[in-house]
Amino acid sequence: MPLLVVLLALLSCATHGANAAACDPTTGFVTVPLTDAQLPVQRPYDVPLDQRYELANGMRRMWVYCTDKPHSPTSHTKPRTEIRTVIIYSSGVWQFEGYAFVPSGTTGVSIMQVFGAAKHATTLMLHVYGGALVYYNDWTRVVDRGIYNRWFRLNVIHDVGGAGTLTVFIDGQERLRVAGRGGDLHYFKFGVYTQTAPSHLMESRWRDVRLFTKEAY
């Protein structure tokens, strides 16, 4: 019965177009309790936390420079300041929700990802390029073309064991639905993680981040 509720909610939100009516993607889901202790910050290993992260009045501001170090001395990844949710899931239907703000000039960066896949590190990444929010670097799958300098509500639903899909909503409108990439361990991340042709400074701000699932938690 809970799965039926979720499927009906997704069908009611299935717009596939920016002009369709918005809805609440969290309908039929159960809130997962989330504390600050479950939201650790990864940042360049050689700088103090307060030089790349700020929390004030419920808003989390994260920034990184393209010349920064990775998040650990042994890592070979690009610079990041990201929050990783410590809640790991391997089955069911899970959802991330957050209100995001990306200042103009920030480009070449991932602001949100679903970590874990069968043959890749991630099963979803949302990149920012010149004010557009894009599925990885795939310009045939643009989620939104105008995200600079405004708060927008981002919802990402990951159906792990059922349809095996990921569905992305902006301000309650479905903008993307793609197949997952397999894997049996997943978690959500958000912030700024350097990608292709980055700006010198990359920044994103977040508030009201919540997690949901379709079963009692």
Secondary structure, DSSP 4 states (H G I P E B T S, - for coil): -HHHHHHHHHHHH---STTSPP--TTTT-EEEP--GGG--EE--TTS-GGGTEEEETTEEEEEEETTS--SSTT--SPPEEEEE----B-SSEEEEEEEEEB-TT--SEEEEEEE--SSSSEEEEEEEETTEEEETTEEEEEEES--BTS-EEEEEEEE-SSS-EEEEEETTEEEEEEE----S-BEEEEEEEE-SS--SEEEEEEEEEEEEESS--
